Every structure is written in structure tokens, then in C-alpha cells.
Amino acid sequence: MKDDSTADFSYRHLRSRHLPHQPIGTRDSRAALGTWQGLYLWEHRNGSFRRQITVTTLG
């Protein structure tokens, strides 16, 4: 019997690898987005889980 929290981990991992990744420029310590641009994050798992978002800056 599989643990429900990891039952479809392989499928979810594979799906996340095929989502596009996009670097985002910054200006004055803020995301340099156009008027109609925005950032969206979504969760692939069902249910609520504690998450941590890591932002890496270069330069």
C-alpha cells in the first residue's frame, strides 16, 4: 500500500520538469514587470502543505 503523500510523486515531478522556467529581471529591488504582467504560483498537489519559496538573485 502506497503512502498517499507520495503515491503520485513521480508523475508530479515529471510534470514540474516540463513547465517553463523564466528568469525575471529586477529594478530597484522589485520585479521588472510590464503593466499587464504578473507572477503566478500554483500547487500541483491536492490539499494544503507547508511550502517555502526560495528566490535566487544573481549579479
Secondary structure, 3 states (H helix, E strand, C coil): CCCCCCCCHHHHHHHHHCCCCCCCCEECCEECCCCCCCCCCCCCCCCCCCCCCCCCCCC
